[in-house]
C-alpha cells in the first residue's frame, strides 16, 4: 500500500478503483485487482 499526497492519480490507475473514508483516513481500494491500494492521512 502506498501513502500518497494526492489520491487523484491512484484513482485513475484502474477503472474499478474506489475512494473510501475509514477512521479519518482516505483509502483507494480495488476489489477486482487488489494490487491498487493507496492511503492518505
PyMOL commands that set and color helices and strands:
alter all, ss='L'
color gray80, all
select helices_A, chain A and resi 8-12
alter helices_A, ss='H'
color red, helices_A
select strands_A, chain A and resi 2-3+18-22+25-29+38-40
alter strands_A, ss='S'
color yellow, strands_A
deselect
rebuild
show_as cartoon
